[in-house]
Amino acid sequence: MHPSARCLSPGFIKRSLDEFKRLSSFALKLEGLKSPTKAFPLVLFDTPDDLAKCKRMSDKDIGGFSTVNLDFHPPSPPAPSHARFHGNISTKLPVDQPHIQRTGYAAWRTLDRGFTIFGKSLWDVSTYTYLAIQFKSDGRKYFINVQTESIVPTDIHQHRLYSKTPGEWETILIRWNDFVRTNHGQVVEPQREMLTQKVRTVGIGLIDRLPGPYELCVSRMWATNSGRDDEILGNVKGAIGGLPISLSGQGLFNKPSGEPKNKKQKNENRPVEIS
């Protein structure tokens, strides 16, 4: 029996070694017996090479006219290193494809992480309460998209990316169980709990269908329990939203920007159809 070329590739070997180190550390530190206190990085835009781990998408894939770009920007204080997600939204329909009735969206997501000797590479964030994102928004209606190894492969869990200080760097913490299960842009019932043990990809999309330019800068996305040892959360600049009340009063991190001001804003988390 001979190993395949994919099993001998440098990427496969490196992923296998990284996964072995992670699992070994998990076992030696008995992390399964208590909630982790450090950050679990998912997306870090620290170098231009990190963009190669992401996929860009827009309605141009089906004949539309929206554009999507993802550019790397090195740190320039006070701005951290980040990826700039930008382009132009168009709701113009392709004239030669009458079956296309709706356009006007753009998005990016991480690529599937490939296989290791232990199987398919997936993120296990089941021991973390929050997804944290450091970003700078133009105030448009962006959604965070999470794909898991769901029974229905086209299911996507979504949550509105609220910006409290458009045009400025900020960080928000979102509970994993606040994400809404959708399929092709529509809310699906029943709402099953997200399979946080097997997260495939994370990303962000713009689906407000408002023609014109857009720009969202993202520095990093990570899983966290907002503990004292979260070195990423401890070093971010600007407002932090979504912190638990117990930490907000202790001043462990920057001053939080608070929860949505009214019920109407909370309801805006419900996704809209983009198909």
Secondary structure as GFF3:
##gff-version 3
##sequence-region A 1 275
A	DSSP	alpha_helix	5	8	.	.	.	ID=ss1
A	DSSP	alpha_helix	10	28	.	.	.	ID=ss2
A	DSSP	three_ten_helix	31	33	.	.	.	ID=ss3
A	DSSP	beta_strand	40	44	.	.	.	ID=ss4
A	DSSP	three_ten_helix	48	53	.	.	.	ID=ss5
A	DSSP	beta_strand	54	58	.	.	.	ID=ss6
A	DSSP	three_ten_helix	59	62	.	.	.	ID=ss7
A	DSSP	beta_strand	69	73	.	.	.	ID=ss8
A	DSSP	beta_strand	82	89	.	.	.	ID=ss9
A	DSSP	beta_strand	106	110	.	.	.	ID=ss10
A	DSSP	beta_strand	115	116	.	.	.	ID=ss11
A	DSSP	beta_strand	119	120	.	.	.	ID=ss12
A	DSSP	beta_strand	130	137	.	.	.	ID=ss13
A	DSSP	beta_strand	142	148	.	.	.	ID=ss14
A	DSSP	beta_strand	155	160	.	.	.	ID=ss15
A	DSSP	beta_strand	169	175	.	.	.	ID=ss16
A	DSSP	three_ten_helix	176	178	.	.	.	ID=ss17
A	DSSP	beta_strand	180	183	.	.	.	ID=ss18
A	DSSP	beta_strand	186	187	.	.	.	ID=ss19
A	DSSP	beta_strand	199	206	.	.	.	ID=ss20
A	DSSP	beta_strand	212	224	.	.	.	ID=ss21
A	DSSP	alpha_helix	231	235	.	.	.	ID=ss22
A	DSSP	beta_strand	239	241	.	.	.	ID=ss23
A	DSSP	alpha_helix	245	248	.	.	.	ID=ss24
A	DSSP	alpha_helix	263	267	.	.	.	ID=ss25
###
